[in-house]
């Protein structure tokens, strides 16, 4: 006897498949779901150590802004999170960064992370894409690539403000940038929030908690980029002298769909 499945039954089966796949499509922007993108890369930060087949420590020992990059400031907490800390020792500040520069580059797709944000003035946490040839060809970001700040968060002026920015043409005199800093209620609630970027051949679309927050056609990269997760300290993040340390950002997951 043939088995007939009514639409309601099919919805149940689809929900069960999605549940056991570990992917919550309800959290994805509708435009991404409509494109029927597939999960091609992810890190859920399970285990006890950072997966060095996916990530590399970025510029350890270097001075970036007001902090010194240190490997030990990036670690897994054993509860499914990557933690990046900003630490004060005597008069020095130490920060951390990881990237996929040496492990995996991507071209187009939807990039998403879930993060619990920093709490102190003077620190800046971010999820961004960078080009290995950034600024090599001035005036042609399609070929040389761009820096795409999917989100950057700092508390210098407002605690519910997130920054989306695209940089191109290097960091010298030719440098250009375009961005937007939308206010999103609840970013300072101490809970996890989702930040995403849909990168197509013609446009960047930015998302906060599944809702579109900005889009632009400026400096769309036509070459592969790598992912960076960072916690930095710089002048535009504010004066940290009255802040409490350590400060930290927790990343719950990073996923890429294409």
N, C-alpha and C positions, 0 to 999 in steps of 0.2 A: 504494500500500500504506500503510495508516494506521500512524502511529508511536505505539506504546504506551509510556508511561513508568511504570516500576515505582517504588514508594516510595523505593527507594535512589537512583534517577536523579533524582527530584524533590528529594531532600535535596542532591544535588550542585549542581543548578541554583540552588537557594535560596542555598547557600553562596557560589556564584560571584556572584550578584546582590548579596548583602550586601557581599562583598569590594570590588566595583567601585563600590558606592554610597558608600564611605568611612565607613560606620557599622558599628561593631562591636557587634552586639546582644548578644554573649556577655558584655559588660561591664555591660549594663543589668540592674537588678534584675528578677527573674522577674515580679513583679507589674506592672511597667511593660510588659514584653514582652507579657503576657497582655492588657493593655488595648489592644494594637495601636496605640499612639500613633505619630504621624508626626513626623519632625524638621521643625520649623517655623522655627527660627532657630539660627544657629551662627556662631562665629568660630574658625577654626583658627590664627589669628595668623600666617598666611603673609605674605610680602612684607617691606617695609622700614619701613613707617610704620603707625601705628595707624589703623584705618579709622574716620574721623570721621563716616561715615554710620551707624555702629553705636554708637560710643562718644563720650562727651564727658568732658573733664577736669573732675573734681569739686572745686569750691571752691578753685581755685588761689590761693595767697597767704594763705589763712586759717590760723589756728592751731588745731590739733586735738590736745588732750592736750599731749604734750611735743614735738610736731613741727610744722613749717610745711609746708603742702601745696605741692608744686612740680611743674609740668608735666613738667620734664625728668627726673623720677624715674620716669616711665612711658614705656617704649619697647619696640620689637620688636628681638629680637637677631639677626634674619635666619635663625634656625634653627627657626622655627615656634613661638616662645614670646613671650608678653607678659611683660616683666620690670618689676616695681615694686620700687624700691630705698628703703632707709632710709640716709641719708648723714649723716655728722657733719662739720661745717665750723666750726672754732674751737670755740665752746661751743654751737652751734646744731645741731639735728637737722632734717633735711628728709625728708618722706615723700611718698607719692603715692596717688592714687585715680582710677579711671575708673568711669563709670556709663552706663546707657542712659536716664537721666532725660529727656533732650531728644530721644531718637531712637526708643525702643521701650518700651512697657509691656505687661505680660502678666497674664493672669488664668487661674489653674489650669494644671496640667501638671506635667511632670517637668523639673527644672532640674539640670544637672550641669556640673561643671568638673573638670579634671585639673590638679593642682598639685604642684610641688616646693616644700616648705615652708622657712620661715626657720630660721636656726640659732642666733640670738643671744638672750640674755635682754634684755628691754626693748622688743622689737618684737612686733607682732601682725598676722598676715595673715588675710584673711577673704574669703568669698564670701557675699553676702547680698542680700536683697530689701528694698526700702523703699517706703513709700507717699508720694505727693506731698501727701497730706492727713493725715499722721500726727498723731494726737492732737487733731484739730480737733473731734471729737465724743467727749467723754469718756464712757466706759462703753459705747461701740458700735464696737468694732474692725472689725466686719463692714462698716460703712459708711466709717469713716475709715481703715481699713487697719492694718497692723502692720509692724514691723520683724522680719524673719525671718533670723536668722543661720544659714545653712545649715552653715557651719563657721567657726569662729574658732580660730586656733592661736597659742599663746604658750608660752614655756618657763620661766615664772617658778617653777613648782613641779615640773612633770613634762614630759618630752619626748615621751611617747606618749599624751598626753591631747588630745582635741579637744572643742570646746564647741559645742553646739547651743542656741540661745536664741531665744525669741519675746518681743518687747517690744510693749507697747500703752499707750494712754492718755497719750501724750506723754512728755516727759522731765522734767516738773516734779513737784509733790507727788503727782499722781494716777498717776504712772508705775507700771506693773506689768510683771512678767516671769516667765517660767517656762522652765526649761532643764534640760539634762542634759550631763554631761561624761564620756563613756565613755572608757575606756582602750583604745587600739588598738595592739597591738604592731607595731612597724616604721615608725611615722610619722616616726621620726628617722633612717631609714636612708639619707636622701639621694636617694631615688627618687621618682618621681611617684606620687601617690595620687588616687583619684577620690572626690569628695564630691557627694552628690545630695539632692534634695528632691522628693518627690511631694506636690503641693498639690492637694487636692480641696475640694469644697464643705463637707466636714465635718471634715477632719483634715489634719494635716501628718505626713508620714513622712520620716524622715531616714536617709541611707545613707552608709556609708564603705566604699570598695572593693567596692561592689555588695551589701553586707550591711546589713540594717536595724539601726540603732543607737538609734533613739528614735522615738516617735510621740506626738502630743498633739492634743487637741481645743480647746485654749485659743486664743482670739483669732484664729480663722480669718478671714482677710480675704476680703471679698466684693467687693473692688474691685481694679483693676489696680495692679500694683507694678512697679518697675524694678530692674534688676540693678546691683550694685556689686561691684567688685573693689578691694581696698584693702590697704595696708600702713601701719599706724599705730603710734604710740608713746604709751603712757599709763601711769598709775601701776599699773594691774592687770596690766600686761605685765612689770613688774619694773624694777629699777634697771639702766640701760644703762652705767653708769660703767666697768664692767670688761669690757664687750663689745667685739668687733671690728667695725668698719664699713669699707665698706658691708655691709649685710645685704640679702637680697633674697628675693622669692618669684617663682617662674616659673609662669605659667599656660600650659598646653599647648593647651587648648581650652575653650570654653563652648558648651553645646548646650541647646536647649529643645525638648521634645516635647509635643505636645498631641493 
